[in-house]
Amino acid sequence: MRGRLIQRFLAELHPLDTEATADPEFTGSTTGYDLDFKEPVLTPQAGQQVGTSTRAELPVVRIPCQVDPEAFGALQQMFSGNAPNTTVGLVMHFRDLERMGLIHSETGEAMVRIGDRLGAIYDTRGALVQTVRNPPGLFVTEAKPTGWGISMAAPTRNLLEVTFEDREKGARI
């Protein structure tokens, strides 16, 4: 007995494509990954203070989930103005991840990874509930297996808690 999700929605995930983003001949240019921060480099753009990401993404997947918003657009004052703080938790069931082929066959790890981007939330019929603006975007900062089964005779893991947070684009006060 593995339980089930109670209030089901569909999370539109844009997985980070680390191979397409990474530049194998990275020599300090403005492409690929930042070697220190291990994230896509922002390339300078005329008239923009922040720049454009070199991020590449794999095809979109829609994964059944429960939604638990902790903070959505909360005020966070910066020198450059308000940079709203958003944290959203999604709970996914391993049964759905297994069915969709999102479990690594050798390690058993969920293939929802740090750096993946949340694009939108849909209802189970496929109707849009809410999109997530990008930038700033919401990105996976933690994907934690939890809920290790409710059966005493044959316990199995059943839930994956995924935390999405925005990326700050300003200087703190």
N, C-alpha and C positions, 0 to 999 in steps of 0.2 A: 504494500500500500504506500503510494508516494504522494498522496494529496493532490491538490490542484490550485490553480490561480483562482481567486475569487472574483475580482472585477477586472476582466480581461480587456486590454487594449492592444494595439500593435505599435511597436516602436520602430521607426524608420532609422536604421543605422547605416552610416557611411564609414565602412572600415578603412583605416589608414593603410595605404599600400606602401610599406617601407621600402620595397625594392625599387618601385618606380620613382619614389621621392628621393632616395639616396643617389648620390652621384659617385660612382666607383672611383673617379679620378678627382675627388674633392681636394682642392688645394687652397682653400680659403676664398674661393669665388662666391658668388651670391646665388648658388643653386644647391639643392640637396639638403642635407641635415647639418645642423649646428653640432659640431663634434663635442662641445662641452655640455650643452643642454639637451642633446638627443631629441631634437624636435625640428620640424621643417624651418628653414631659414626664411626670414622676411626680406624680400628684395625691395630696394628703394624705388619709389614712384614719384614722379614730378607732381608737386601740389599735395602730396599726402604725407602726414607725419609718421604713420605707422608702417606703411609698405604693404606689399602683397605676398601672400604665402606661396611657397613652392610645393605645397602639399599635394600629393596624388592620392586618389581613393579607389578602392575596389568597388565592384557593383553593389548597389544598395540592397539591403535585406530588411524584411519586416518580420520582427520577432514578437510573439505574444508576450505580454508583460502586465504587471500591476504598476501603477504610477503613484509615487509618494513625493510630491514637491516639498522641499524643506524651506527654501527661500526662492522667490521668483521676482526678480527686478528690485530687490531691496536696495535702499539708498546706501551708496558708498561714495563719500565725497573725496575727490582728488584735486590736485592743483589745477588740472585741466578741466574740472567739472565733475559731474556725477558719472560714475562707472558702476551701473547697477550690478549687484551680486546675485547670482542665481545658482542654486544647487538642487538637482532633481535626482531622486532615487528611483530606480526601476527594479522590480523583482521579476526574474525570469525563471521558468521551470526547466530543469535539465531534460525532462521528457521532450519538450519542444525543441531544445537545442540539439538533442540526439536525432530527432526526426528530420531536422533541417540540415544535418551534417555539419554542425557547428561545434563539434567536440573533436579535438585532436586525437587521432587514432592511436598514436604511440604514447602520449603523456596523459591522456584523459582530461586535459585542460579545456575549458571553454574557450572558443575562439573569439569571444568578445574581449577586446584588449584595450589597455591604456592607450589613449590617443584616438580611438574611434569616435566619430561625431554623431550626435543625435540630430536628425533632420526634422522630424515631425512625429506627432502622435496621431494615430487613426483609431476609429472604433473597429470592432470585429467585422463589420460589413464593408470596411475599406473607406468610409467617409472621413475626411480630414477633420480632426478635432482642434489641433493647434500646430503651427509650424514653429521652428526655432530659427530666429534670425542668425545669419552667419555673414560677416562677423557680428557679434563676438563669438557666437557658437557655443555649444555645450559639448564637452569632451569627456570621455571616460577617464576618471582619476583613480577608480578602484573597481575591481570585479572580484567579489568575494563569495566563494561557495559557502552556503549556509543551509540550515534546515536539513540535517543529515538523516532524514527519514523519520516516519512516525510508526513504522512497524517494529515491534520488539523482536519478532522472529527473524526477519531479514531486512535490517535497516540499510537504506541507500540514500545517497545525497539527493536532494530534490530541488533546491532553490539556489539561484545565483543572484546576489545583491549587487547591482551596478550603480555607481555614483557618477553623475555627470556634473561638471562645474564649468563655468565660463572662464575665459582667459582674460586677465586684466590687461588693458591697453593704455594705462596711464600711470602717472607718478603719484604715489601716496602722499597725503598731507602729513 
